[in-house]
């Protein structure tokens, strides 16, 4: 279910060609759904739309699976 949600968001944001949706089963029976990129992805004016993207995804995940935990990890090439 969450895979489909992430797939929808990736397609809506046109990130499909840039990212991979990865699933990982954990030892405790939970599952991680991650959106990762093997290469640097550059977003124009990311600081403007990042909060809306995160809030929207958090809300959709919570509605679909109330017990799910959402975290965002952004890496900035100029900070490395």
KAURSUL-V340706 format. One record per residue. RES is the residue in one letter. PSI is psi as a letter, one per 30 degrees, with the letter a starting at -180 (* if undefined). Layout:
res=<RES RES>
psi=<PSI PSI>
This chain:
res=<X X X X X X X X X X X X X X X X X X X X X X X X X X X X X X X X X X X X X X X X X X X X X X X X X X X X X X X X X X X X X X X X X X X X X X X X X X X X X X X X>
psi=<e e e e e e e e e e e e g h f e f f l k j k k k k l f g f l k k k k j l k f l k k k k k h e f e f e e e e e e e e e e e e e e e j f f k k k l k j k k k e f f *>
